[in-house]
Structures are given as structure tokens and as C-alpha cells.
Amino acid sequence: MPAEVIMYATRFCPYCMRARSLLKKKGVEYTEISVGRDRDLWDEMEQRSGRNTVPQIFINDESVGGYDDIAALDRQGELDQKLGIEQDG
């Protein structure tokens, strides 16, 4: 079953763009919450993640951090499992 993925992001942040690209490459649908001009949503993101940088990514309500964090999970072979992507073989 596919994971629920939520990403708090701003439109032109380079790390947000990289995170979008990686999730797209994985074929993952996600909900993006734009925090660029909304202080209340930014505060919500900080409250949920404990961090004040974008992007902040949640997989099934678990805070997994930003782009560098999901890229590291991908290199370690753990991202697909968290995302509920079937492994070949």
C-alpha cells in the first residue's frame, strides 16, 4: 500500500525542487503544503517537524526531514520501504 507523503515546501527552494524530483522519479504521489507566504502553515511545519527549514517531508505522519535526509535514505535502500514501493526480486 502506498505511503501518505506530505511535503512542506516553498516554490523556488532548490532543496524543495530536488525533493520533488526524487519523489517524482520514485513515482510517488504526495501532498505539497506551500508555506512560502503563510506564517500559520510555516508555524505548523515547525511544530510538527521541530525544524525551521524547507522542505520538511512526512511519510505516514513520520517526520523524515528534508531533501538531504530522503536522499540519504534512498542511498541506504530504506526510502522505497518507507514509501511502500515494491522491491524487484
Number of C-alpha atoms within 10 A of each C-alpha: 7 14 18 17 20 20 24 24 25 20 10 9 13 13 17 21 15 16 23 20 12 16 16 12 9 14 10 17 15 17 12 15 17 16 20 15 9 11 10 10 15 21 15 14 23 16 11 14 19 13 15 12 16 23 29 25 27 21 19 14 12 14 17 18 19 23 22 14 15 18 16 12 16 16 10 10 11 13 19 16 14 18 19 14 15 10 7 4 3
